[in-house]
Structures are given as structure tokens and as C-alpha cells.
Amino acid sequence: MCGNSVHTFVSTEDLLSLMTNSNYKILDLRDYSKFQKGHITGSIHIDDSIFVEQDEDGVNVIPDCKKIANYLKQKGINNEDVLVLVDDVFNLNCSIAAWTLHYFCFRNVILLDGAFSKWEKENNELSIEEIQLEPGNLTLNQQDDSILISKDEIILNIKSEDFIFVDNRSEYAILLDQQGGNIPGAVHFWYLDLFEEYPDYFIIKKNEDLAEEMKVREIKKDKTIIVYCESAPQSALVYLALKEMGYPDVRLYLAGYDEWRLKCGYL
């Protein structure tokens, strides 16, 4: 285990004041074509696919640690940096990137609340200049298995009162699933219910408002919380929000319902 304290989101207002701090690196995970048309000044484009790897069945698995570390080092990332991740609207690329970095025990990762859409709507500074940094010293040589769960571990604990399984897919997606259903006993919490909606962007609800939603669903802090969706990005975002709220034991089913449907649908 690599430590339990997680600060997840930074507002556009706070980011404006942090941009002069050289230890804060803004990583833009949007499509490169969008990055070229305009990005937050000083940000570095990152190919989000570096954080995703799949097996022969198309199921998510832990990506190559050395590959990620080498890629980010070449982008100028250092061990002491704080990484501010930026995406389009819902920060899904950022969420799986952040979870993956947590898994490899790099915790200095925050997501821009409201994403690029809020930054742009507020007419904050944009640039088309692409900066080049000297290679960094980032090392990723540990892993935190306490934030990951496998299907076999789920099967062993599926009837345990100490575990709460939380399905983050939409009700529509669950109903349309060709084989139907979810992990037996799972509670439903759609990942979009994390957000407060504005005309041009979404921001994460306040912790006290989310706490009420968790209370209604009986998602309790003294339980082991397992989050899952089809693959991982939506649930990675829920993982981050729950950690921000102080949930001590939250684990991502990285392979998600993609795997469960294939191998455990009989349960």
C-alpha cells in the first residue's frame, strides 16, 4: 500500500494561481488534433492510450509500468512533480490515467474540475505553442494492489457483508446488456451523478452532497467498496471521488463487466 491520502480535483481558479509553479505540470490527454487547435498555456500533450492495455479478449489489464515511466520521463516528468490532468468534458481519459498512476504509487495527480470545456468557457489563456522539456527523472517501481480487485477475488467475496459492489454504468446500458444484469447484489450509482451540470461544462458536486447520495445507497466508509463499469474509466472517476471523500478502501475492478460478462455471467 502506497498511502491513502488523495486530493483529486483542482478548480480552474486555483489552477490559474498554480501555473507559475514549475513543479506543477499540466498534461493534456485530449486528442492531439484538439491540442493543436488550442490548449492551456504550458501544457504538454500526452497520448492517453499509454495508460490502457487489453488482453486477447479485449479486457483491460494493468499496462506496462516501464513503458509509462519512460514515456512520461521523455515528456519531462519528475518524481517531485504534481500532475494536473486535463481532458474534454467528463475527464474519463484523465480518470483512468490517474488511477493507473495511483496503482504505480505516484499520488501527486489532480484533475482539472470542469475539464477543458470550463477553462475555455471562462476565456482563460490558451496557446497553440508546443513546449519541449528536458527529460525528467520519473521512476515507477512499486504497485499498490490494494486499489485493484480481480474477478476471482470478487467471486470469493460476493456474499460478504464487508464488501459493497457499485455498478457505475447507466441504467440504460445495464438494461440493454445482451446478457443482462450486473454483479449479483451490486448497488447502482451512475458515474454522471457525480456531476453538477452547467450549460457548457460539468463540475464535481461538493463532498457533502455526494455524501448524501452515498448514504441513500448505503455505500458506507467502513466497507470495502468495489467500483466497476464496462471497462474502467467511469469507475476510475468514481474511485477518485470516493477517495477524495475519505473512503479508506476503494478498489477498481479494472477488467470490469467486459470480463464478467464473458467469464462469470453464470453467477
ABEGO torsion letter per residue (X at the ends): XAEABBBABBBAAAAAAAAABAABBBBBABBAAAAAAEBBBGBBBBBAAAABBBBAAGBBBBBBAAAAAAAAAAAGBBAABBBBBBBBAAGAAAAAAAAAAAAAGBABBBBBBGEAAAAAAAGBBBBABBBBBBBBABBBABBBAAABBBAAAAAAAAABAABBBBBABBAAAAAABAAEEBBBGBBBBBAAAABBBBAABBBBBBAAAAAAAAAAAGBBAABBBBBBBABAAAAAAAAAAAAAAGBABBBBBAAEAAAAAAAAAAX
